[in-house]
């Protein structure tokens, strides 16, 4: 006899809500956010100390800068989530998505990093806007995902109440989503560092970051959720 679809959904919903409310898992999410922010900043500092030729120095500076920006966004959003200000945190998560786009572009072609670090506003509007980067990625990033982030925290919209009224569960779900973006930023930079660049300042933290993210994914059922339709 087949299972009742509604019963199965309600059981999953209850399991998901329990994970979102679980104090141990909540602590893991917040601790991982702070750890990631600290590691991003530490690696950015080390990259700036790495001496190379002028071209590689510009690339390293671009990577260091997006890591520093990412660190600030992650830490700031985590503080806001912790204080119950999920709506403001969502705006920072949307910016982190744009950092992920840049991390992909720099991994894909280090000349993009060199171009970006010396770009002016006109050049960034021509080559580095979110829509241009999504188009260049050829389907890697879904425009609707970015659209969700714009609706949640990018623009004032009528649906904002979902993060303004009794938003504890939604805040934890969005915190988990932020960690997913943070992990993918790190993955892009690891692949960049492990290629021809051989940037050991990044690679030195590879195993520690992997260990922390694996532990989070094992503990947190939200990491098993599919992307929103």
N, C-alpha and C positions, 0 to 999 in steps of 0.2 A: 504493500500500500504506500502510495507516494505521500511525502510530507506536505502539510498545509503550507503554501508559500507565505501566507500572512504570519503564521506561527513562527516559521523560520526567520522571517524578517524581524519580528518583535524580539525573538531570542537574541539575534545578532545586535539589535539596537540596545538591548539591555546590557549585553557584554561590552559594547563600545562605550556606553555611558559609564559603566563601572570602571573601565580603564581610564577614561577622561577624569574621573573623580578620585581615582586611587592615589592617595597621598605619596606613596612610594614612587609611582610612575611620574606623577607631577614633579616631584623633586628631581628625578632623573632628567626630565626635559629641561628644567631650569638650570641644573648644574651643567648639562652638556652645552647649553647655550653660552654660559659664562666661560666654560673651558674653550669652546670654539673661538669665541671672541678673543680670549687671551692668546691662543695659538696663532690666530691670524695676525695679531699685532706683533707678536714675537718674531714670526717669520718675516714680516714686512721690515722690521728693524734689521734682521740679519741680512736680508737681500740688499739693503742699502749699504751695508758694509762690504759687500762682495765686489771686488775690483775686477774690471774686465775692459774690453775695448769699448769705444764710445757707443756703438750700436747696441751691444748687449747691456750696457749701463742704462740706456734709455728703456729697453725692454724690462730690465729688472725694476726700474723705477715705476713703470706702468703697473707691473704686477704688485709691487709693494703698495702702491697707492690704492688699488682696488681692494687689496687685503685690509688696509687700514680703514677704508670706507666701510667695508663689510663688517669689520670688527666693531666699529662704532654703531652701525645699524643693528647688529645682533644684540649687543649689550644694551642699547637704548630700548629696543623693542622688548627685551626680556624684563627690564626694569618696569616698563609700562604694563606688561602682562601681569607681573607680580603685584602691582599696585591696583589692578582691576581696570586699568584704562586700555581696554582691548581695541577700541576704535583708533586711538592715536598710534598704538603699536602696529595696527594693520597698515597704516600709511608707510611705516618704515619697512615692513615686510615687502610691500610693493617695490620699494627702491632696491631691496636686496635682490629681487628677481632681475632687475636691470644689471646688477653686478654679475649675476650668473650669466647673463647674455654676453657681457664683456669677457668674462673668464673663458667662456667657450670660444669666442672670437680670437682671443690671445693664444689659446692652446692650438687652435686650428691653423693659425698663421702668425708667427711672432712679429711679422712686419706690421700687423694690425695694431699690436701693442705699441710699437715704435711710432706709428702714425698717430695713434690716439693721444699719447702723452704730450705731443707737441701741437695738437690740433687747436684751432680756434672754434668759436661757436658755430660759424658757418660750416666748417668742415664736419663738426659733430652732427649737425643737422642733416648733412648730406650723406654721411656714412655710418653714424653710430646711434641713431635713434632706435628705440625698441622695435619699431615696425621694420626698419631696414635690417636689423640684426636677425629678426625672426625670418625674414625673407631669405637672407643669406644662409641661414641654418637649414633651409629646405625641409621643413617639417619637424625638426628636432623639438621646437617649442610650439605649443599650441597657443594661438592668439586668444582663444576663449579663456585659457588659464590666466593670462595677463589681464583679460577683461574682468574676470572674477575679482582679482586683486584691486583693480581700479574701482569696482563697485563697492568693495568692502572698506577700502581705505584711501583710495586715490582721489575721489570726488565726493562732495556732499550730495547724497541721494536719499530718497524716501526710505529705502531699505536699510538705512544705517542703524535702525533700532535693534537689528539682530546682534550688534556688538555694543549696544548702549544699555540694554535692559536685560538683566539676569543673564549675562553673557559668559558665565564661568566655563561652561562646556565648550562653547564656540571659541573662547580664548585659548583653551588648551588644544583644541583641534588646529587652530591657526598657529600656535606655538610649534606643534609637531610639523606642520607644513613648512614653517620657517627653518626648522632643523633639516628638513629634506633639501631645501634650496642651499643651505649652508654646506651640507655634505657634498652636493653636486659641484658647488664652487671649488671645494677642496679637491674633488676628483679631477676636475679640469686642470687644476694647477699641478697636481701630482703627475698627470700625463705630460704636461708641459715640461716639468722639471726632470722627468725620467727619460725624456727624449734627448735630442742633440745638445740641449742646454746644460744638462747635468748640474742642476742647482741643488746642492746638498743642504742648503739652508731650509729648503722645503722638504726634501726627502728624509731629513733627520727626524721629522715629526710624523712620518707616514704610519708607522706601526702603532704609535700611541693613539693617534686619531682613529685609526681603523678599529682598534680595540674598544674605544669608547662608543663609536657609532654602532658596532656590532652588538654590544651590550644593550644599547638603547633599543635597537630594532627587535631584539629578542624579548624585551620587556613590554614593549608598547604596541598594542594591537592596531593603533591608528596607522602604523607604517605599512599595514597590509591592505589598506583601503585603496580602491582604484581611483584614478583621477575623476573629478566631477564631470558629469555628462555635458 
